[in-house]
């Protein structure tokens, strides 16, 4: 094992780092150190009474010493030696305190990853005698039988001989080092190097690497066979899903991380498949039934992609398909459409048909993806942008989704501060006046929540109220809004406006809370005797799934003396037959209908019918979104009771609302 060029010390250092060995020294046949990982020791020579002398002069080709103190630096080492045919020999030293660390590194999987993490190594494989890949730097190969593959031809060559492999896809150096335990071959360590290094450099690393690999095994007392048996028995548990037999999320993470560490010019993408309402299926039919469905799902996807190499069970009812080489987004779209079509047909469990709804998130790998976790995070985020029960059940990830997520996170953090009672002057109410068309008097205001953030500017109520509902903050946020509205009622009454009302929007989530009425009783309006000035507005959507419960709560609210309006009337649930049963006082005609006054012929409008029928069942009618005189004239003509909108006034801050009242009364 001769070393013949100026890079020899660097090669030894490289090997030392690869195998986590503290000292590596090469002695010439006369016992002088000619190359070493510690350059200051080069030139040191073995003397007759030294522990190495007997090995140097004897016939042994390999020796492992007990832990002893080094004669030069005084530290405790375990030393191992291997002798070459020309009498030169190699010494390895592992510090006694590092022995356990090295033992851990020689668990096969750890060893392979430690070697592959080096920048000068391309791929590493450990193949057992049944030609199964037990460990690999490329996770997708683990568990493969490789008799007929390129790897098979590489390990079939001469042992420990450097080969240059040239194919249509790649060119690299390769060497297959047989692993022997008790004179029995138990496997092969296959290493590949990129052709960026010269053949001489690779040859030196390989020769030393293979020899050192054997020496370290003996030096540390490890028999690789036991590690191999333990590793093989754990591969299935660690990397494969027990239920479906597919590669699992750990395998997926390793696979993707490896792909990111070793990029190539081929396009890569991840498709995350989500099966909607699978939890409901489990609750309805049981988990055993659900497991059978999952097996069928795995089988159907395997058939569709025609390979299990790129299919993984991610978690629960989610699966991932990885594409390592595709043309463009159009090809990915076709794959997504194919998978969606597969599940248009029902899954059969016995005689039972089960239809499944599938969503597909598509993420193309780019420079922003530095880890598997980031790729799967983006895929999960993309799923959240696919709306249930809509025609389009697939979506590509884009940076706007991530920007929106970060925006939402900032808003939610502010909302949490608000509900925790922290002083947030940027969260406030504005008040839009309401005009009685008969008396031409202001009869009240609608309180509208506002949020302004220094970084994001003005946040629309549709956005932050929806986030508050999604994050289950709306109950406490609604209570804060109610408190601010009651404070404004107090200001109105202090200014002499004792007969005006203030309307507050109430979320369905608030109404469905068992403690809503209790909290309402404790509110500022109740304690200060302002209850008659309070009005609640609820939307039609509140009534969809909980009509009876909500209606009972509304009855209790009315008993307290609070007026109730049904907001956005005409856009959803309500019919006049159910409207008569509802415990409400007013209906608010949605702006969508009011806009049509200036867009359509009057004879085609149904607003007058809504007003007439509402009056017949004892409800007052409020028109919102009134923006011009033509709309106001029409509504007055057809006996609408109350209007609000920009034609009268935009929403106003506290003081400006009071000033508006004063000015309006003077002008009237």
N, C-alpha and C positions, 0 to 999 in steps of 0.2 A: 504494500500500500504506500507507494512512494509519492511524495509531494514535490512538484517540480517547478512551481512558479511563484512569483512575488506575492500572490494573493493568499498564500497558504495560511498565514495567521488569521486573516479575515474569514477564511473558510472554517477554521476551527472555532472562531468566535460565533460564527453563524450556527454551527452545529450545537455549540454549548447553549445558545439561546433557544434553539429549536427543542432540545430535549431537557431543558431546565437543569443542566449539569453545571456545577460550580467551576470545575477546573478540567481542562483538556490539554494534555501535553504529548507531543510526538518525540520519541527518543530514537537516535540513530543506533545501529548495532553495537556501538561502543558505549552506549548509555548516556550520551549527551543530548540534552533537550535542544532540538533544532527549530521547532515551532511550538507555540503555546498561546493560550488565551491570555496569559499574563506575560507580556513581553519582557518584563524585567528579570524573569527567571530563565530566559533563553541563554544557553551556554553552560548552565549548571550540569554537573556530571555525577553519575552514580558512583559511590565509593564502596569499598568491599564490605563494610559492616552495615551498610544501609539495607532496610527491608526489601528494597526493589532488587538488590544485587542477586539474590538467590534465584528470583524469577528470570532475570536477564540471562543468567548463565545456565539455567536448567532447560529441560525439554518441554515444559508445559507451554501450551499455546494460549491458555487463558487462565486467569487467576482472579479470585475475589477475596480481599482481605477482610478481617474483622475491623470494626471501627478502631482507628488508632490516631495518635497525634502526629501531625505533619512535622517532619524534622526541620523545616525551614520557617513556617509561620506560626507553629505551635497550636494550630487549630485542629479540632477533631474532625476526621473525614472517614468515609467508607470509600476505599479505592478498589478499582477494577482494572485489569490489564488484558490486552490481546496482542499476540506477537505475529508479525508478518514472516513470510518465507525467508526474507533477506536478513532477519534478526532484528530489524527495527520493531519498535512496539509502541502501543498507545496506552496512556494512563488516563483514566477518568476519576475525578474526585467529587463526591457529593458531601457537603457539610452535614454533620450528624443531625443538626437541628432541622435540615431540609428533607430528610429521608421521607417523612410522612407526606410532605407536599408532593414529592416525586411519585410516591405510590399512588396518590390520588390522580396525578396527571396520566398515569399509565392505565387507568380505566380506559378501555379501547376508545369509546366515544370522545373522551377528553383528549386523548393522545392525538386522534385524527384532527380534532378542531384546533389543538395547539399548533400542530404542524401546518395546517391549512391557513392559519391566521398570518403566517409569514408572507411578506410581499413577494418573495422570490419563488414561492410554490404555487402551482396552478390548482391542482386537484389532488386529493388523497382518498384512497379506498382501502378498507380491510375486507378481504374476501375469504370466507371459510372454505373448507375442502369440498363442500357440496356446491360450490360456486355461487353462494348467496352473499350479497353485499351486506355485511353486518354493521359496518360504520362507514360513513362517507362525509366528505366536506360538502357534497351535494345531496341534501336530504332526500330528493326525489328518487335517488338510487337505492336507498336503504330498503332491504327486503327483496330486491331484484335477484332473479337467477340470471346469470350473465354468460351462459355457455356460448351462445351464438352472437354475442355482441362484440363491439370493438374492444371492450375491456377483456373479454375472454381471450381474444387473440394476443393481447399484450401480456397477460399473465402466463400464456402458454409458451412464451419465448424462453430463452435461456435465463436462468435465475441470476439476478443481480447484474445483468448486462444492460447497458444503456442503449435504448432504441430511439430513433427519430421517427415519429409518426407523422405522416403527411396524408391528409384527407381533403375532400372538397370543402369542408367547413373550417378546418383548423390544422395547425401544425404545432407540434410540441415534442419535448423529450419525455421519455417514460422509462421507468425501471420497476421491476417486480421483485421484491425481496421476500423469499420464503421465511416463514416464522416456524421455528422448531422448538418442541418441548419434549425433553427426555428422548431425544433422537427421533421423534415423530413429528412430521410436518402437520401443523394444525391450521395453517392459513397462509395468506400472502398479503403483504403490505405493498400496494401499488401507488407510486408517486409520479406526478407529472410536473414538468417545469415548462414555462414559456420559452420560446426560441429566442427571446431577447438576450439570454445569457449565451456565452460561447459554450461549445460542447465540452471544452476542457474544464470550465468552471463547474458545469453541471456534474461532470464525471467525478470531480473531487468531492463535491457535496454528497453525491450518491454513495460513493465508496465509503466515505467516513460515516455517512448517515446510517447505512445498513449495518455496518460493524458496530457503531455506537449503540444502535437500537438493541442489538443482542447483548452487548456488554452491560448496558443500563439495566436490562431485565435481570441478568445474573447478579449485578452489583447490588441491586435493591432487594434481591430475594424474591422477585416476582416470577411466577409462572403464568405466562400470558393465557394459557389454556383456561385457567379458572376465570380470568376476567372475560375471556371470550364466551364461556358458557353462561356467565351471569348476564353479560351484555345481550346475548341472543335471546335469552328467556324474557328479557325485559323490553325488547324492541317492540313486540306486538302490543304490550301494555302501554308503553310510552308513546307510540306513534300511530296506533290504529284504533279506530272507534269500535268498541266491542259489539255494538248493536248492528251497524251497517257493514262493518268490515272495511270501511273507507279510511283513508288517512285522516288523522284528526287535526285539531287546531294547533297542537304543538308542532306537528309535522309541517303544517301550513306556514307557521311563523318561521321555522328554520329554513324552509324552502324559499320563502320570499326574501328573508334576510340574506341568504346565500346569493340569490339572484341579484340583489342590490349591491352586494360586495363585489360581485364579478359581472359587471354589466357588459353587454355586447350590443351590436347594432340592431338586433332584432327587436321589434315592438313587443312590449309585454302589457298585459291588462288583467284585471281581476273582475270577475262577475260574481256579485253576492246575491244569492237567491233567498228570498224571504217568503215563507208561506203564511198568509194572513189568517188571523183568528185560530191558530193551531191550539192555543191554550183553551179556547172554547170547546174545541173538538175533544181535548183530553178530559175536560170537566164533564162533557156530555156522555162520552162513551167509555171513559177510563183510560189509564195510561198504557195498559197492555195493548188495547186497540190502537192507541196513538203510536206505539212502537211499531206495530205492523204497518201502519201508514208510512212511517219514516223509512222502513225497509223498502217499501214499494217506490217511494220517492227516489231513494238512492239508485234503485235499479233503473227507473225511467230516465234519470239524468245520465247514468252511465251509458245507456243505450243511445241517448241523443248525442253525447259528445264522443262516443265510440272509443273511449279510453278512460281507465280509472287513474291514470298517472296525473291528470290535471284536475281531479275532482277530490274535494275535501269536505268532510262534515265539520262546519265551523262551530256551531253550538245549537242546541235545541232543534228548532225547525229551520235553521239556516245552513245553507251549503255554499261552497265557493268553487268556482271553476276558474283555473288559471290558464291564460293563453300566452305562450312563450314566443309566438311568431305569427303575426297577422298583418294584413295589408293596411287597413284603415278603419275608421269608425263605422263605415258602411258594413264591413264584414262583421264587426262586433254586433251591430244592430241586427244583422241577419241571425246570428247565433242567439241573441236575446229573444227575437221573435220565434225562433224554432223552439226554444225552451218553454216559452209561454204557450205555444200551440200544443206542446206535449201534454200540458195539464188542463187543456180544454176538455180532454176526455177524462171521465171519472176513474178513480182508483177503485178496484174491486177487492173487497175483503169478504170472502165467502160470496154470499148473494147480495151483499150490501154495497151500494154505489156511494162513493164519497167524492164530491167535487171540491177542488182546492183552488184558491186564488193565489197567484204567484206574483211577486214583484221582483224586478231585476235592477240592481244598481251596478253601473259600469264605471270602472276607474282605470284610466290609462296611466301607466307608470311614467313619471317624469322626474326631472332633477329635484323637485321639491320632496320627493319620497325618499327619505333617508333611512326608513325602517319599515318592517312589515306592519308594525302597530299603526304607523301613520297611514299606510295604504288602506288598512281595514277600518280605521277611523273615518277616512274619507268615504269608504263604501257605505258604512253605517249612516253617516250624515246624508248621503245621497238618498238612501231609503226613506229618510224622514221627509224628503221633498216629494215623494210619490204619494198622492192622496188615495185613500181607500175608495174602492168602488168607482173609479174613474176609468175611461177607456184606455188611457195611456198608463201602462203599469211598468214602465222602465224609464231610467234616467241616467245620463252621463254626469259624473262629477265635474264641477267647474269651480274656479276660485271664488266666484261670487257666493257660493254656498258657504264656504269657510268664512268669508268676510261677514256674511249675515249671521253665522253662528257666533262669531266674536262680538258682533254688535249686540246680539240678543243676550249674551253673557254679561256684557256691561250694563245693559238695561236691567236685567234681573238682579244684579248686585245692588243697584240703586233702589229697586223696589223692596228688596229685603231690608235695607236701611230704613225705608219709609215705614214698613209694617212693624219694625222694631222700635219705632217711636223716636228715631233720631231726627234732629232738626234738618229738614230738607226744603229750603225755601224755593227750590226749583220745581217742587211738586205743589200745585195749587189748583184752585177752581176758578173758572170764569162763568159768567151768568148771562144767559141770553133771554131777553124780555119776551113775554107773551102778551098779546093784545086781544081783548074782548071786542069782537067786531060789532056787537050791538051797542055797547056803551062807549066804545072807543077809549077804553081805559086799560092801563097796564094792570093785569091781575096776578102776575107772578113771574118767575124765572125758571129756567132749567139750568141746573148746576152741571157743568161740564169739566171733567178732570183734565188737567194739563201737566205735561212733564217736559222740562227742558234740561238738556245735559250739555255741559260745556264742550265736550269732545264731539258729540253727535248732533247738537242743535235741538230743534223742537221735535219731539217724538209724538207721532199721531196716537190718539187714544185707542184706535182699533188695534195698533201694534202692542202697546204696553198692557192694555186690558187683556188681550188674548194671551200674552205671556204670563200675566198674573194668574189667569185661569189655569193655564197649562202647568205652572209650577206650584199650584195650590196656594197661592198667596192672595187670591181675590177676596176671601172672606175678611181677612184683616185689613186689606187695602180698602175694601168697601166700607168697613167700619171707620177708617180714617177719613174717607170722603164724606161719610155721613156726619162725622164730627165737624169737619170744615163747613159743611152746608148749614149745620145748626148754629155755628158761630155767625154766619152771614144772616140767618133768620133773626138772631139777636140784634144785629146791627140795624136791620130793617125796622124792627119793632122799636128800638131806641130812637130811630129817626121818625117815628110816628106812622109807619106803614104796617099796621097791625093786621090788615086783612089780605095781605099778599101771601102767595104760596111759593115754595121752592121745591122743584121736582128733582129727585135723585135717581139715577139709573141703578137698578138692583140686578145683580147677576143671578142666574138660575142656581149656581153653586151655593150662593148665599141662602137663597130660599129653601134649599134642600138640607141645609145644616140644621140639626135638631136644636142647637142652642141659638139659632138666629133670633127668635122672638125674645129669648132671655136677654141677649145682648142689646136688642132694640129697647127693651124696657129700661136698660141701664144707660142709654144714650143721653147726650147733653140736651136734646130737644125735649125728651120726656121730663128730665129733672128740672128744666127751666120752664116747663109749661108751654112749649112751642109746638106741641104735637099737631094742632089744627093747621099749622102753616106748612106741614110737611106733606109731600106728595112722592109716591114711588112710581117709577116707570119700569115695566118689565117687557121683554121682547117675546114675540110669538114662539121662538124656538125653545123657550123655557118649558113650554107645554107639551112638547113632542112625546117624551118618554115618561113624564111624571105628572100627568094632568091632575089626577085626583089629589095627590099629595100637595102639589103647588096650590091648587084651588082652596084646599083646607087652610093652608098657611095664609093665603090672601084674605080669607074670611076673618081670621084672627087679627090681621093687620087693620082691616076696615073697622073692627070693633074698637080698636085703639083710637080711631078718629083720623087715620091717615088716608088720604085720597090715593086711588090707584089708577094708572093709565096703562093701556096696552100699546106699546110702542111699535113702529114700523108695520102698522096694520095693512093687510093686503098682500104682504110679500111671502107669506108662509102658511102656517097651520090653520088659522082660524076660519071657521064658517059661521054664519049668523046663527045657525041652530046651536052651536056650542057657545057662541059669544053670550047668548042670553043666560047661560048657566054660570058664566065666569063671575067671580066676585071682583068686578072692576067698576070704575065710574066713568072713564073716558076712553076713547080710541084716538090714536094719533095716526093720521093718514100719512104714509111714507112719501118722501120727496119724489120718488119715482113717479107717482101718480100726479103730483103737483106740477112737475116739469111738463107733463103732457098738455096742460092747459094752453100753453103757448105754442105747442107743436101740432095739435090736432084740431079738427073741427069740433065745436062744442057738442054737437049732437052725438058724437062718437065717444064722449067722455063718460065714465061711470062714477065719477066722484060724487055727483049729485045724488046718485042712487045709494052710495055708501052713507052719505050724510043722512038721507031720509030714513033708511032702514035702521041706522044707529039710534036716531031719535025715537023711532017707534019702540025700541026695547029699552028706552030710558037712559041712553048714554050720550054724553056730550062729545063733540068732535073737535079735535085739534089738528090743524094742518101745519106740518113742519116743512121747512125748506122753501118758504115763500120768498121769492126774490124780486118780483116786480109788481107794478100796479095792476096789470092785466089779471094776474093770478089773484090778487087781493079782491078785485071787483067781482070776479067770477065766484069766489068763495062766499063773499058777502051776499051776493044774489041768491045763492043756493043754501043760505042759512047756516053756514059753518059757524061754529061758536067762537073758536079761538084760533089765532095764527101766531106763528113765530118764524123767523128767518131773517136773512140779511136785508130784506126790504124794510124791515122795522129796525133791526140793529144786529151787528155782529155780537158774539159773546164778549162780555166785558169783565174787567177786574172789579174787585169789591167796590172800591171808591168810585170808579167810573160808572158802575151800575147804579149806585146811589145818586150820582150826578145826573145820569140819564133820566131817572125818575123825576127828579126836581125840574129839569128842563122840559120834559114831556108834559108834566102837569101845568107848567106855566104857559106853554104854547097852546095847550088845549083850552 
